[in-house]
Amino acid sequence: MVDVERAAARGRRASSRVSEEGAGWACEEMGAFQALRPTGEHSFSWLHPRTLWRSRNEILAQLLGDPSNEVRRRWIAAREERGADPGFRVKPEVGADYSFLVIGDTGEGDASQYAVVPGLLKIGEDTSFAVVVSDVIYPTGSGNEYGDKFFRPYQDYKAPIYAIPGNHDWYDGLGGFMRVFCDAPALSGGRPKFSLSPAGLRGLLWRKPEPIDEARLAKARALRSRPEQRAEQPAPYWVIDLPGLMLVGIDTGITGTVDRDQGAWLRAVSADPRPKVLITGKPIYDRNSYHPCPIEDGGTVDDIVRDPAHNYVAAIGGDTHNYQRYPVEVDGRVIQYIVSGGGGAFTHATHTIRRVDVGGVHEDRFKCYPLRGDSLSFYSKLYRDRLRMPWLYLTPDEGLVLMSRQIGNRPPRPVGTAEGVSGGAPAATPPAPATDVPPVPAPPPTGAAEGAPTAPPAPATDVPPGPGSDSSPVSGPPPSTAPGAGAPSLAGAGGTAGAAPVADLSPPNVKITARMKWAARVLGGWPMPFRLPVGRTFHRWFSELSDWDEPPFFKSFLHVSVEGGTLRIRCFAATGCRPQEIEPPLEDEVAIPLTGPAPA
């Protein structure tokens, strides 16, 4: 039995916010995950014409309209005909205190997915179930690819796994997803008649679900066939009914919308006054931008989430392959909007996220993993090797300092924590064990210290995982020793893309050179009209160029617990290195007090 509190305490001392080793940069021993991978695997390539053709539904949906809402209604009608619960409820057997895992964007079937498994099994040993958030199977959601991309990696996870589909699962018309998670047969009916209209052309070209090899699927299912592992969910959207909490999962299709029937269901489910957490295929806040998720017949999903009568305390979305958290104040309360898409697919850059101000969130309250500086350093290494341009490379320390200079805060990790760093500062003393960290510490008063958040204190409490976070300043004296005497104003940065840095907060042992500045600009860390491809549009189609099979992977998963009336969300990391498999780093943590009537 794993003691998650002790694991979290050790994870705080071993995170990327404490040392380069915690980030996976000093990886001397590859993780044991290598032994879990299938032999003779053949990773797909986004550049292969066949892969691009199989993925055509994304382009067709963008150009000719997204039929996901229509197809989803057909799936729901078929489920209702087969006697699915009309409220699409799941009621797992759990006690008064319980925990579960949330894993996002898992199914590439390569090293980056399997690297998550050892830490996930360790931290999730006593959890009651897991939820996969978005994109269960890459590249096209085929039911014939679940063996090595779902059943094999999670064969030793002892509890049920539920899921909500992502856009890649819809490239198969949701056929593979519905067969595996809902045990639903293929939809009946052929192609619609062709007509000279966008819908007619789309219907002619639209990729239909791939016929499933039932023998192959049965062999794959055998890997997770123990009674305690079995789970069948009623539909692609559902509500998991738990003591003191409702977990509400929605299906946002290809383009991030909800059909009118699902919208009506969501409003009805949300009317229950108990606390809720939304699970969605597309994040509502992401990369300092807002995506409220429109509903077909009017309104948005976020309108429902923000309604105080509905009592949502958090919204967790996948699709973007990293971790981000935005504590947004709504009518005097705080809702935690979280991106959790780091469960297996290639990592999206965080260094292109400018100073955060979306939704009134102060930069110092924003959290992300990987740290912006680590993201910049990694992409500099990637493009140095791919383009054979040595001048692009930025060390992790240089990445930290450059991004802190651009964002306008102090580096979220002490500079010079790598072993053998020439001229580096001594490594920081690890933070105190978790037993010395109050479960719900009081937030610092406004203006109490350089970098303290200016937003009102949140009911939900950030539990510091280390000496700082991206972008909380580390402990230590501020750059200006006299308050008000030229001290940098972090609030003045505004978060606008391209804003000038507020101050040079770089440590004296790292000198920012012209080469480093140009490298940061070319890589998208500093503003410049033209840059190397590091954004999500590029990744969507050419991820092979930014995928990698060696540590550090910067993967993550969530451990969510409800105990004593408190919901606690912890982000654990997976680097692909053996030490972080043994002691998974804790990169972020938030405690949310739950209020509301007891469940029936």
Secondary structure, DSSP 4 states (H G I P E B T S, - for coil): ---HHHHHHHHHHTSTTT-HHHHTTT--SB-GGGGGSPTT-----TTSHHHHHHTHHHHHHHHH--THHHHHHHHHHHHHHTT--TT-EE-----SSEEEEEEES-TT-SHHHHTTHHHHHHHTTT-SEEEEES-SSTTT--GGGHIIIIITTTTT--S-EEEE--HHHHTTTTHHHHHHHS-PPPPP--PPPP-SSHHHHHHHHPPPPPPP-HHHHHHHHGGG-SGGG----SSSSEEEEETTEEEEEE--TTTT-B-HHHHHHHHHHHTS-S-EEEEESS-SEETTEE---BBTTSSBHHHHHH-GGG-EEEEEE-SSSSEEEEEEEETTEEEEEEEE--SSSPPPPSTT--S--GGG--GGG-EEES-HHHHHHHHHHHHHHHHT-GGG---HHHHHHHHHHHHTS--SS-TT-STT-TTPPPPPPPPPPGGGS-SSPPPPPTTSSTT---SPPPSSEE---SS-BTTBPPSS--SSSSTTSS---GGGGTT-TTPPPS-----TTSPPPHHHHHHHHHTTSS--SS--S-SHHHHHHHGGGG--SSS---EEEEEEEEETTEEEEEEEEE-SBHHHHHS--EEEEEEEE--SPPP-
